[in-house]
Amino acid sequence: MKNAICLFSLLILLFGCTPSELSYSEVKPDTVNNDVKEFVTSVEDTNGIHFYEADKNTKYIFFNEYLVEQGKEAHYFEDIEISGEGQILTISFTEHATAEYANKSITNRLLYEVKTDKDYESVKLLKNGEEIALKVVSGSGK
């Protein structure tokens, strides 16, 4: 009986204290639900970082620098990392610029799906290590 209680207590410690997970991945806009597609369509003519909350645990971040003014450099994104610490969801990325507009390999339009492990009170956005503001924040109301 004593062994069963110890085993039960050990299982509670192992499974009850397992840290929750936060995950993210790049997704193609044609693979997401219609609400997210509509959001992306509504902001695709606005450069910047756009945040969409689909539900309590699913968020989307749309990185968009697709529109390039004539004579200006094209901007693109690399090294995207998303993490949660305390009550802050942090999105960091590196933004580069190039004069090679025709380069099809530059990533100037990306959509990321974020599966959160909890509710976060705020979102911190870091571009090249410096904090910036989100361009558009929206949600489905779910």
Buried (B, 14 or more C-beta within 10 A) or exposed (E): EEEEEEEEEEEEEEEEEEEEEBEBEEBEBEEBEEBBBBBBEEBBEEBBBBBBBBEEBBBBBBBBBBBBEEEEBBBBBEEBEBEBEEEEBBBBBBBBEEEEEEEEEBEBBBBBBBEBEEEBEEBBBBBEEEEEEBBBEBBBEE
